[in-house]
Amino acid sequence: MLTEWPQFRDLDWHSIAREAPVAVVLDTRNLLDPAGIRAAGLTYLGNGVPRGF
C-alpha cells in the first residue's frame, strides 16, 4: 500500500487471498487493519511496526 486513498482501505482481503494465497501485503502507510488481513490468510507487513519492515 503506497497511497492513503480510501478505496484501498476496504478491499475484500478474503477474495484477494483466494486469488493470491501467498501474497504479502506491504503497508507503507499503516493504513490497513493488520488483524483483518491476517484473518484472511495473508501476510501483513507494516512500516515501523513489530514484524514489519
Predicted model as a PDB file, atoms N, CA, C, CB and O in Angstrom, pLDDT in the B-factor column:
MODEL        1                                                                  
ATOM      1  N   MET A   1       0.850  -1.155   0.000  1.00 69.00           N  
ATOM      2  CA  MET A   1       0.000   0.000   0.000  1.00 69.00           C  
ATOM      3  C   MET A   1       0.900   1.224   0.000  1.00 69.00           C  
ATOM      4  CB  MET A   1      -0.969  -0.006   1.212  1.00 69.00           C  
ATOM      5  O   MET A   1       1.671   1.452   0.932  1.00 69.00           O  
ATOM      6  N   LEU A   2       0.786   1.996  -1.054  1.00 73.00           N  
ATOM      7  CA  LEU A   2       1.616   3.189  -1.159  1.00 73.00           C  
ATOM      8  C   LEU A   2       0.795   4.473  -1.143  1.00 73.00           C  
ATOM      9  CB  LEU A   2       2.442   3.131  -2.419  1.00 73.00           C  
ATOM     10  O   LEU A   2       1.349   5.562  -1.286  1.00 73.00           O  
ATOM     11  N   THR A   3      -0.489   4.359  -0.975  1.00 76.00           N  
ATOM     12  CA  THR A   3      -1.364   5.528  -1.015  1.00 76.00           C  
ATOM     13  C   THR A   3      -2.342   5.506   0.159  1.00 76.00           C  
ATOM     14  CB  THR A   3      -2.131   5.583  -2.350  1.00 76.00           C  
ATOM     15  O   THR A   3      -2.611   4.452   0.736  1.00 76.00           O  
ATOM     16  N   GLU A   4      -2.856   6.655   0.495  1.00 80.00           N  
ATOM     17  CA  GLU A   4      -3.849   6.757   1.561  1.00 80.00           C  
ATOM     18  C   GLU A   4      -5.259   6.870   0.988  1.00 80.00           C  
ATOM     19  CB  GLU A   4      -3.547   7.961   2.457  1.00 80.00           C  
ATOM     20  O   GLU A   4      -6.186   7.210   1.723  1.00 80.00           O  
ATOM     21  N   TRP A   5      -5.444   6.598  -0.282  1.00 81.00           N  
ATOM     22  CA  TRP A   5      -6.761   6.720  -0.906  1.00 81.00           C  
ATOM     23  C   TRP A   5      -7.738   5.781  -0.216  1.00 81.00           C  
ATOM     24  CB  TRP A   5      -6.690   6.412  -2.423  1.00 81.00           C  
ATOM     25  O   TRP A   5      -7.408   4.617   0.012  1.00 81.00           O  
ATOM     26  N   PRO A   6      -8.924   6.254   0.119  1.00 81.00           N  
ATOM     27  CA  PRO A   6      -9.881   5.446   0.883  1.00 81.00           C  
ATOM     28  C   PRO A   6     -10.360   4.190   0.152  1.00 81.00           C  
ATOM     29  CB  PRO A   6     -11.068   6.286   1.238  1.00 81.00           C  
ATOM     30  O   PRO A   6     -10.730   3.219   0.813  1.00 81.00           O  
ATOM     31  N   GLN A   7     -10.370   4.171  -1.162  1.00 82.00           N  
ATOM     32  CA  GLN A   7     -10.854   2.991  -1.881  1.00 82.00           C  
ATOM     33  C   GLN A   7      -9.937   1.781  -1.680  1.00 82.00           C  
ATOM     34  CB  GLN A   7     -10.980   3.303  -3.369  1.00 82.00           C  
ATOM     35  O   GLN A   7     -10.343   0.660  -1.986  1.00 82.00           O  
ATOM     36  N   PHE A   8      -8.752   1.969  -1.192  1.00 83.00           N  
ATOM     37  CA  PHE A   8      -7.848   0.855  -0.923  1.00 83.00           C  
ATOM     38  C   PHE A   8      -7.943   0.369   0.524  1.00 83.00           C  
ATOM     39  CB  PHE A   8      -6.421   1.263  -1.234  1.00 83.00           C  
ATOM     40  O   PHE A   8      -7.423  -0.697   0.852  1.00 83.00           O  
ATOM     41  N   ARG A   9      -8.590   1.128   1.374  1.00 83.00           N  
ATOM     42  CA  ARG A   9      -8.691   0.773   2.780  1.00 83.00           C  
ATOM     43  C   ARG A   9      -9.622  -0.421   3.005  1.00 83.00           C  
ATOM     44  CB  ARG A   9      -9.178   1.967   3.579  1.00 83.00           C  
ATOM     45  O   ARG A   9      -9.394  -1.231   3.904  1.00 83.00           O  
ATOM     46  N   ASP A  10     -10.663  -0.526   2.191  1.00 85.00           N  
ATOM     47  CA  ASP A  10     -11.697  -1.537   2.411  1.00 85.00           C  
ATOM     48  C   ASP A  10     -11.732  -2.592   1.310  1.00 85.00           C  
ATOM     49  CB  ASP A  10     -13.050  -0.872   2.517  1.00 85.00           C  
ATOM     50  O   ASP A  10     -12.802  -2.901   0.785  1.00 85.00           O  
ATOM     51  N   LEU A  11     -10.604  -3.135   0.964  1.00 92.00           N  
ATOM     52  CA  LEU A  11     -10.558  -4.187  -0.048  1.00 92.00           C  
ATOM     53  C   LEU A  11     -11.086  -5.494   0.529  1.00 92.00           C  
ATOM     54  CB  LEU A  11      -9.123  -4.373  -0.576  1.00 92.00           C  
ATOM     55  O   LEU A  11     -11.085  -5.692   1.744  1.00 92.00           O  
ATOM     56  N   ASP A  12     -11.531  -6.376  -0.342  1.00 95.00           N  
ATOM     57  CA  ASP A  12     -12.026  -7.691   0.067  1.00 95.00           C  
ATOM     58  C   ASP A  12     -10.814  -8.625   0.200  1.00 95.00           C  
ATOM     59  CB  ASP A  12     -13.083  -8.260  -0.970  1.00 95.00           C  
ATOM     60  O   ASP A  12     -10.422  -9.285  -0.762  1.00 95.00           O  
ATOM     61  N   TRP A  13     -10.232  -8.670   1.393  1.00 96.00           N  
ATOM     62  CA  TRP A  13      -8.998  -9.415   1.605  1.00 96.00           C  
ATOM     63  C   TRP A  13      -9.200 -10.919   1.453  1.00 96.00           C  
ATOM     64  CB  TRP A  13      -8.440  -9.110   2.977  1.00 96.00           C  
ATOM     65  O   TRP A  13      -8.273 -11.620   1.047  1.00 96.00           O  
ATOM     66  N   HIS A  14     -10.374 -11.425   1.766  1.00 97.00           N  
ATOM     67  CA  HIS A  14     -10.647 -12.859   1.594  1.00 97.00           C  
ATOM     68  C   HIS A  14     -10.638 -13.224   0.108  1.00 97.00           C  
ATOM     69  CB  HIS A  14     -12.012 -13.239   2.233  1.00 97.00           C  
ATOM     70  O   HIS A  14     -10.116 -14.271  -0.277  1.00 97.00           O  
ATOM     71  N   SER A  15     -11.206 -12.372  -0.707  1.00 97.00           N  
ATOM     72  CA  SER A  15     -11.205 -12.596  -2.153  1.00 97.00           C  
ATOM     73  C   SER A  15      -9.782 -12.522  -2.709  1.00 97.00           C  
ATOM     74  CB  SER A  15     -12.110 -11.565  -2.860  1.00 97.00           C  
ATOM     75  O   SER A  15      -9.396 -13.326  -3.557  1.00 97.00           O  
ATOM     76  N   ILE A  16      -9.029 -11.577  -2.236  1.00 96.00           N  
ATOM     77  CA  ILE A  16      -7.633 -11.438  -2.675  1.00 96.00           C  
ATOM     78  C   ILE A  16      -6.837 -12.677  -2.270  1.00 96.00           C  
ATOM     79  CB  ILE A  16      -6.987 -10.155  -2.070  1.00 96.00           C  
ATOM     80  O   ILE A  16      -6.017 -13.173  -3.043  1.00 96.00           O  
ATOM     81  N   ALA A  17      -7.079 -13.172  -1.062  1.00 97.00           N  
ATOM     82  CA  ALA A  17      -6.356 -14.350  -0.580  1.00 97.00           C  
ATOM     83  C   ALA A  17      -6.700 -15.592  -1.406  1.00 97.00           C  
ATOM     84  CB  ALA A  17      -6.675 -14.599   0.899  1.00 97.00           C  
ATOM     85  O   ALA A  17      -5.848 -16.456  -1.611  1.00 97.00           O  
ATOM     86  N   ARG A  18      -7.943 -15.681  -1.879  1.00 97.00           N  
ATOM     87  CA  ARG A  18      -8.311 -16.825  -2.733  1.00 97.00           C  
ATOM     88  C   ARG A  18      -7.558 -16.780  -4.057  1.00 97.00           C  
ATOM     89  CB  ARG A  18      -9.834 -16.840  -2.995  1.00 97.00           C  
ATOM     90  O   ARG A  18      -7.141 -17.818  -4.571  1.00 97.00           O  
ATOM     91  N   GLU A  19      -7.383 -15.589  -4.606  1.00 97.00           N  
ATOM     92  CA  GLU A  19      -6.715 -15.430  -5.896  1.00 97.00           C  
ATOM     93  C   GLU A  19      -5.187 -15.443  -5.784  1.00 97.00           C  
ATOM     94  CB  GLU A  19      -7.162 -14.139  -6.544  1.00 97.00           C  
ATOM     95  O   GLU A  19      -4.494 -15.855  -6.714  1.00 97.00           O  
ATOM     96  N   ALA A  20      -4.679 -14.996  -4.658  1.00 97.00           N  
ATOM     97  CA  ALA A  20      -3.223 -14.903  -4.453  1.00 97.00           C  
ATOM     98  C   ALA A  20      -2.898 -15.358  -3.033  1.00 97.00           C  
ATOM     99  CB  ALA A  20      -2.703 -13.439  -4.700  1.00 97.00           C  
ATOM    100  O   ALA A  20      -2.572 -14.526  -2.186  1.00 97.00           O  
ATOM    101  N   PRO A  21      -2.979 -16.660  -2.754  1.00 93.00           N  
ATOM    102  CA  PRO A  21      -2.874 -17.162  -1.377  1.00 93.00           C  
ATOM    103  C   PRO A  21      -1.533 -16.912  -0.685  1.00 93.00           C  
ATOM    104  CB  PRO A  21      -3.136 -18.617  -1.376  1.00 93.00           C  
ATOM    105  O   PRO A  21      -1.476 -16.943   0.545  1.00 93.00           O  
ATOM    106  N   VAL A  22      -0.482 -16.672  -1.412  1.00 95.00           N  
ATOM    107  CA  VAL A  22       0.819 -16.423  -0.770  1.00 95.00           C  
ATOM    108  C   VAL A  22       1.214 -14.950  -0.847  1.00 95.00           C  
ATOM    109  CB  VAL A  22       1.907 -17.285  -1.424  1.00 95.00           C  
ATOM    110  O   VAL A  22       2.378 -14.605  -0.646  1.00 95.00           O  
ATOM    111  N   ALA A  23       0.242 -14.080  -1.140  1.00 94.00           N  
ATOM    112  CA  ALA A  23       0.527 -12.651  -1.261  1.00 94.00           C  
ATOM    113  C   ALA A  23       0.973 -12.059   0.073  1.00 94.00           C  
ATOM    114  CB  ALA A  23      -0.705 -11.906  -1.778  1.00 94.00           C  
ATOM    115  O   ALA A  23       0.558 -12.509   1.141  1.00 94.00           O  
ATOM    116  N   VAL A  24       1.812 -11.059  -0.012  1.00 95.00           N  
ATOM    117  CA  VAL A  24       2.259 -10.292   1.149  1.00 95.00           C  
ATOM    118  C   VAL A  24       1.753  -8.867   0.964  1.00 95.00           C  
ATOM    119  CB  VAL A  24       3.833 -10.332   1.312  1.00 95.00           C  
ATOM    120  O   VAL A  24       2.004  -8.238  -0.065  1.00 95.00           O  
ATOM    121  N   VAL A  25       1.044  -8.366   1.961  1.00 94.00           N  
ATOM    122  CA  VAL A  25       0.538  -7.001   1.915  1.00 94.00           C  
ATOM    123  C   VAL A  25       1.554  -6.119   2.619  1.00 94.00           C  
ATOM    124  CB  VAL A  25      -0.883  -6.882   2.576  1.00 94.00           C  
ATOM    125  O   VAL A  25       1.778  -6.256   3.822  1.00 94.00           O  
ATOM    126  N   LEU A  26       2.161  -5.224   1.874  1.00 93.00           N  
ATOM    127  CA  LEU A  26       3.177  -4.313   2.388  1.00 93.00           C  
ATOM    128  C   LEU A  26       2.524  -2.946   2.552  1.00 93.00           C  
ATOM    129  CB  LEU A  26       4.429  -4.243   1.435  1.00 93.00           C  
ATOM    130  O   LEU A  26       2.281  -2.247   1.568  1.00 93.00           O  
ATOM    131  N   ASP A  27       2.246  -2.571   3.777  1.00 91.00           N  
ATOM    132  CA  ASP A  27       1.512  -1.347   4.089  1.00 91.00           C  
ATOM    133  C   ASP A  27       2.489  -0.260   4.523  1.00 91.00           C  
ATOM    134  CB  ASP A  27       0.456  -1.604   5.194  1.00 91.00           C  
ATOM    135  O   ASP A  27       2.853  -0.184   5.697  1.00 91.00           O  
ATOM    136  N   THR A  28       2.909   0.572   3.593  1.00 89.00           N  
ATOM    137  CA  THR A  28       3.893   1.608   3.910  1.00 89.00           C  
ATOM    138  C   THR A  28       3.281   2.789   4.648  1.00 89.00           C  
ATOM    139  CB  THR A  28       4.555   2.094   2.644  1.00 89.00           C  
ATOM    140  O   THR A  28       4.012   3.622   5.185  1.00 89.00           O  
ATOM    141  N   ARG A  29       1.957   2.879   4.685  1.00 89.00           N  
ATOM    142  CA  ARG A  29       1.269   3.985   5.351  1.00 89.00           C  
ATOM    143  C   ARG A  29       0.611   3.588   6.666  1.00 89.00           C  
ATOM    144  CB  ARG A  29       0.232   4.556   4.436  1.00 89.00           C  
ATOM    145  O   ARG A  29       0.061   4.437   7.366  1.00 89.00           O  
ATOM    146  N   ASN A  30       0.665   2.277   7.012  1.00 89.00           N  
ATOM    147  CA  ASN A  30      -0.025   1.771   8.202  1.00 89.00           C  
ATOM    148  C   ASN A  30      -1.488   2.204   8.193  1.00 89.00           C  
ATOM    149  CB  ASN A  30       0.671   2.269   9.488  1.00 89.00           C  
ATOM    150  O   ASN A  30      -2.036   2.640   9.206  1.00 89.00           O  
ATOM    151  N   LEU A  31      -2.098   2.070   7.028  1.00 90.00           N  
ATOM    152  CA  LEU A  31      -3.477   2.469   6.801  1.00 90.00           C  
ATOM    153  C   LEU A  31      -4.447   1.313   7.017  1.00 90.00           C  
ATOM    154  CB  LEU A  31      -3.633   3.018   5.402  1.00 90.00           C  
ATOM    155  O   LEU A  31      -5.620   1.534   7.318  1.00 90.00           O  
ATOM    156  N   LEU A  32      -3.973   0.105   6.869  1.00 92.00           N  
ATOM    157  CA  LEU A  32      -4.836  -1.070   6.841  1.00 92.00           C  
ATOM    158  C   LEU A  32      -4.961  -1.732   8.203  1.00 92.00           C  
ATOM    159  CB  LEU A  32      -4.314  -2.066   5.841  1.00 92.00           C  
ATOM    160  O   LEU A  32      -4.208  -1.435   9.131  1.00 92.00           O  
ATOM    161  N   ASP A  33      -5.933  -2.640   8.303  1.00 93.00           N  
ATOM    162  CA  ASP A  33      -6.175  -3.389   9.535  1.00 93.00           C  
ATOM    163  C   ASP A  33      -5.381  -4.693   9.484  1.00 93.00           C  
ATOM    164  CB  ASP A  33      -7.701  -3.672   9.733  1.00 93.00           C  
ATOM    165  O   ASP A  33      -5.793  -5.628   8.798  1.00 93.00           O  
ATOM    166  N   PRO A  34      -4.255  -4.780  10.191  1.00 93.00           N  
ATOM    167  CA  PRO A  34      -3.425  -5.989  10.138  1.00 93.00           C  
ATOM    168  C   PRO A  34      -4.184  -7.253  10.540  1.00 93.00           C  
ATOM    169  CB  PRO A  34      -2.222  -5.821  11.035  1.00 93.00           C  
ATOM    170  O   PRO A  34      -3.994  -8.301   9.924  1.00 93.00           O  
ATOM    171  N   ALA A  35      -5.038  -7.173  11.557  1.00 94.00           N  
ATOM    172  CA  ALA A  35      -5.773  -8.356  12.018  1.00 94.00           C  
ATOM    173  C   ALA A  35      -6.712  -8.870  10.933  1.00 94.00           C  
ATOM    174  CB  ALA A  35      -6.568  -8.034  13.294  1.00 94.00           C  
ATOM    175  O   ALA A  35      -6.822 -10.081  10.742  1.00 94.00           O  
ATOM    176  N   GLY A  36      -7.382  -7.985  10.229  1.00 95.00           N  
ATOM    177  CA  GLY A  36      -8.288  -8.387   9.167  1.00 95.00           C  
ATOM    178  C   GLY A  36      -7.566  -9.035   8.003  1.00 95.00           C  
ATOM    179  O   GLY A  36      -8.058  -9.998   7.413  1.00 95.00           O  
ATOM    180  N   ILE A  37      -6.407  -8.509   7.678  1.00 95.00           N  
ATOM    181  CA  ILE A  37      -5.610  -9.068   6.577  1.00 95.00           C  
ATOM    182  C   ILE A  37      -5.083 -10.441   6.967  1.00 95.00           C  
ATOM    183  CB  ILE A  37      -4.435  -8.123   6.208  1.00 95.00           C  
ATOM    184  O   ILE A  37      -5.124 -11.375   6.166  1.00 95.00           O  
ATOM    185  N   ARG A  38      -4.592 -10.567   8.184  1.00 95.00           N  
ATOM    186  CA  ARG A  38      -4.094 -11.866   8.649  1.00 95.00           C  
ATOM    187  C   ARG A  38      -5.242 -12.879   8.772  1.00 95.00           C  
ATOM    188  CB  ARG A  38      -3.373 -11.710  10.010  1.00 95.00           C  
ATOM    189  O   ARG A  38      -5.047 -14.062   8.490  1.00 95.00           O  
ATOM    190  N   ALA A  39      -6.426 -12.433   9.185  1.00 97.00           N  
ATOM    191  CA  ALA A  39      -7.586 -13.325   9.294  1.00 97.00           C  
ATOM    192  C   ALA A  39      -7.979 -13.882   7.925  1.00 97.00           C  
ATOM    193  CB  ALA A  39      -8.778 -12.582   9.924  1.00 97.00           C  
ATOM    194  O   ALA A  39      -8.533 -14.977   7.832  1.00 97.00           O  
ATOM    195  N   ALA A  40      -7.692 -13.129   6.874  1.00 97.00           N  
ATOM    196  CA  ALA A  40      -7.980 -13.596   5.518  1.00 97.00           C  
ATOM    197  C   ALA A  40      -6.947 -14.615   5.053  1.00 97.00           C  
ATOM    198  CB  ALA A  40      -8.023 -12.418   4.548  1.00 97.00           C  
ATOM    199  O   ALA A  40      -7.132 -15.264   4.023  1.00 97.00           O  
ATOM    200  N   GLY A  41      -5.861 -14.755   5.809  1.00 96.00           N  
ATOM    201  CA  GLY A  41      -4.829 -15.721   5.454  1.00 96.00           C  
ATOM    202  C   GLY A  41      -3.636 -15.132   4.731  1.00 96.00           C  
ATOM    203  O   GLY A  41      -2.802 -15.864   4.198  1.00 96.00           O  
ATOM    204  N   LEU A  42      -3.551 -13.811   4.710  1.00 96.00           N  
ATOM    205  CA  LEU A  42      -2.435 -13.144   4.043  1.00 96.00           C  
ATOM    206  C   LEU A  42      -1.383 -12.711   5.065  1.00 96.00           C  
ATOM    207  CB  LEU A  42      -2.935 -11.926   3.240  1.00 96.00           C  
ATOM    208  O   LEU A  42      -1.654 -12.627   6.263  1.00 96.00           O  
ATOM    209  N   THR A  43      -0.204 -12.444   4.573  1.00 95.00           N  
ATOM    210  CA  THR A  43       0.879 -11.930   5.405  1.00 95.00           C  
ATOM    211  C   THR A  43       0.843 -10.409   5.354  1.00 95.00           C  
ATOM    212  CB  THR A  43       2.266 -12.475   4.934  1.00 95.00           C  
ATOM    213  O   THR A  43       0.769  -9.821   4.275  1.00 95.00           O  
ATOM    214  N   TYR A  44       0.895  -9.776   6.516  1.00 94.00           N  
ATOM    215  CA  TYR A  44       0.880  -8.313   6.617  1.00 94.00           C  
ATOM    216  C   TYR A  44       2.228  -7.831   7.124  1.00 94.00           C  
ATOM    217  CB  TYR A  44      -0.263  -7.826   7.554  1.00 94.00           C  
ATOM    218  O   TYR A  44       2.757  -8.361   8.101  1.00 94.00           O  
ATOM    219  N   LEU A  45       2.782  -6.830   6.461  1.00 93.00           N  
ATOM    220  CA  LEU A  45       3.990  -6.161   6.927  1.00 93.00           C  
ATOM    221  C   LEU A  45       3.705  -4.669   6.963  1.00 93.00           C  
ATOM    222  CB  LEU A  45       5.221  -6.485   6.010  1.00 93.00           C  
ATOM    223  O   LEU A  45       3.374  -4.066   5.942  1.00 93.00           O  
ATOM    224  N   GLY A  46       3.835  -4.078   8.145  1.00 91.00           N  
ATOM    225  CA  GLY A  46       3.612  -2.645   8.301  1.00 91.00           C  
ATOM    226  C   GLY A  46       4.920  -1.904   8.484  1.00 91.00           C  
ATOM    227  O   GLY A  46       5.916  -2.486   8.913  1.00 91.00           O  
ATOM    228  N   ASN A  47       4.919  -0.649   8.166  1.00 87.00           N  
ATOM    229  CA  ASN A  47       6.099   0.187   8.248  1.00 87.00           C  
ATOM    230  C   ASN A  47       6.386   0.568   9.702  1.00 87.00           C  
ATOM    231  CB  ASN A  47       5.925   1.441   7.385  1.00 87.00           C  
ATOM    232  O   ASN A  47       5.563   1.220  10.346  1.00 87.00           O  
ATOM    233  N   GLY A  48       7.532   0.171  10.213  1.00 82.00           N  
ATOM    234  CA  GLY A  48       7.960   0.564  11.545  1.00 82.00           C  
ATOM    235  C   GLY A  48       7.218  -0.102  12.680  1.00 82.00           C  
ATOM    236  O   GLY A  48       7.227   0.408  13.800  1.00 82.00           O  
ATOM    237  N   VAL A  49       6.577  -1.225  12.423  1.00 76.00           N  
ATOM    238  CA  VAL A  49       5.846  -1.949  13.476  1.00 76.00           C  
ATOM    239  C   VAL A  49       6.508  -3.306  13.695  1.00 76.00           C  
ATOM    240  CB  VAL A  49       4.334  -2.125  13.099  1.00 76.00           C  
ATOM    241  O   VAL A  49       7.208  -3.798  12.810  1.00 76.00           O  
ATOM    242  N   PRO A  50       6.296  -3.922  14.865  1.00 76.00           N  
ATOM    243  CA  PRO A  50       6.891  -5.233  15.096  1.00 76.00           C  
ATOM    244  C   PRO A  50       6.503  -6.219  13.995  1.00 76.00           C  
ATOM    245  CB  PRO A  50       6.466  -5.774  16.460  1.00 76.00           C  
ATOM    246  O   PRO A  50       5.359  -6.239  13.541  1.00 76.00           O  
ATOM    247  N   ARG A  51       7.445  -7.014  13.584  1.00 71.00           N  
ATOM    248  CA  ARG A  51       7.282  -7.972  12.491  1.00 71.00           C  
ATOM    249  C   ARG A  51       7.025  -7.263  11.168  1.00 71.00           C  
ATOM    250  CB  ARG A  51       6.139  -8.937  12.797  1.00 71.00           C  
ATOM    251  O   ARG A  51       6.527  -7.875  10.224  1.00 71.00           O  
ATOM    252  N   GLY A  52       7.353  -5.999  11.094  1.00 65.00           N  
ATOM    253  CA  GLY A  52       7.178  -5.220   9.861  1.00 65.00           C  
ATOM    254  C   GLY A  52       8.508  -5.058   9.176  1.00 65.00           C  
ATOM    255  O   GLY A  52       9.330  -5.975   9.158  1.00 65.00           O  
ATOM    256  N   PHE A  53       8.712  -3.904   8.621  1.00 67.00           N  
ATOM    257  CA  PHE A  53       9.976  -3.623   7.932  1.00 67.00           C  
ATOM    258  C   PHE A  53      10.528  -2.303   8.388  1.00 67.00           C  
ATOM    259  CB  PHE A  53       9.791  -3.620   6.414  1.00 67.00           C  
ATOM    260  O   PHE A  53      11.589  -1.885   7.925  1.00 67.00           O  
TER     261      PHE A  53                                                      
ENDMDL                                                                          
END                                                                             
